């Protein structure tokens, strides 16, 4: 029962974090929008870079990318919270029922993991060479999120058997 409770708690924690990040990006829009603008514009990497052809200077594209990031954060957060609630309701059920209740939580964690790994590490980090920017390198915070969510996804997806009698 302790492991099931831990799974509920950790998935809920990711849900709260993702929702807070998404809401913070709405209520303090300009702070992180500046990062998106600089990363996509590639205006803080060395001018001699042979990859500058990848830069996107279109303001509408910057807004669209940021809207996608916020939507993914809110979606992941909502799904993780809904998944945690579903897991909490199933925590005293048999192993099969608890395992079947994991789907929404897994989807929320996969969306969060995809955003921060594919979006920030692959696209931002490598395609737009974010790692070369002194002021707008978001790879370290993205990696922390990827690591934490990845571990939680592995933990959640471990099969749960039936509870011992009396629990």
N, C-alpha and C positions, 0 to 999 in steps of 0.2 A: 504494500500500500504506500510505503514511503516513496518508492521509485515513481509510482503513478502520480503522487502528489507533486513530486519534483518536476515531472514532465509538464503538468498543468501550470505550475508556478513559472517555470522558465519560458514556456511558450507565451504565457500571459505577459511576462516581462518584456519579451521581444515585441509583443503587440503594443504595449504602452510606449516603449522606446520609439518604434517606427511611427506611431501616431504623433508623438511629441515632435519628432523630427519634421514630419510633414506639416504639422500645424505651425511649428516655429518658422518653417520656410514660407508659409502663407503670411503670418503676422509680422515677420521681419524679412520681407521678400528680398529687399535689396542686398542684404548681407551675403547670402549664398548665391544670389543671382550674379553678383560680381564675379564669383569664382567660375560659374558656368560660362559667362561671357569671355573671361580671360582664357579659360581652357580651350573653348571652341575656336576662339580667334587666334590662339597660339601666339599672342602678342608679348608673352613674357619668357619665351624660350629664345635661345641665341638666333640672331638674324641670319646666320650662316647655315642654319639647318636645312638639309635637303628635303625635309618633310613639310615645309611650310605650305606646299600646295594643298595639303589636307585641311587647312584652316577654313573655318566658316565665319564670314564677317556679317552675315545677315541677321539683323536684330530679331526678326520674326522667328527665325530658326532657333535662336538662343532662347526666346520666350517659350517656344514649343518644347524644346529639350527640357527646360526647367519645369514646365507644366507636367511633362511625362514623369520626371523624377518625383515631383510632389505626389502625383496620382499613384505612382507605384508605392511610395512610402505609406500613403494613407490606405491603399488597398492591402498591402502586407500587414499593416497594423490592425486593420479591421478583421482580416481573416485570422490572424493569430489570436486576437481576443475572442472571436467567435469559436475558433478551434479550441482554445483553452476552456471556454464555457462548455463546449460539447464534451471534452475530455473529463471535465469535473463531474458532469452528469453521469458519465459512464465509468467513473473510477472504481465503483464497487461491483461492476458487472463482471462476467466471465472474461477470460483473456481475448476470445474472439470478438466480443462486443467492444471491448476497449480498443483493440487494434483497428477495428472498422471505424471507430470514432476519430481516428487520427487524420483523416483525409484533408479536412479544412485547415487544420494546423500545419500539416505538411505543405499544402499549397501556399499558405502565408509565408512560411519560412523559405520556400523555394523562390518566391517572388522577391523577398528581401535579399536573399543570397545572390540572386541573378542581378538585381539592381547594383549591388555593391561590387560584385565580382565582374560581371560582364560590362556594366555601365561605367563604373569608376576605374577598375583595374585594367580591363582589356581596351575599352573604347577611350576613356579619358587618359589612362596612364600610358598606353602604348600607341594607339592611333593618333591621339592629339599630343603625345609626348609630354604629358603633364609632369612626369617625373623630372623633366629638365627645368621646370619653373621654380624659382626661389620662393615666390610668394603664394603660388596657387597650386601646390602639390597636395592633393587630397588622398594620395595613396595610403599613407600610414593610417589615418582614421578609417578609411574604407577597409583596409586589411584587418584592423581590429574587429570591425563589424562582421566581415566575412568569416574570420576565425571563430568568433563567438557563435554566430548563427549556424555555421557549419557543424560545430560540435553539438549544438542543440538539436540540429536535424539528425545527426547520427544517433544521438541519445534517444530521441523520440521514436525513431524508426526501428529501434531494437524491439523485437517481439516481446509482448507481454503475455505470460501464461495465466492460468487461473490462480486466484488468490487462495492461500491456505485457509482451511476452515476456521471460522471465527473472526475473520477480518472484514 
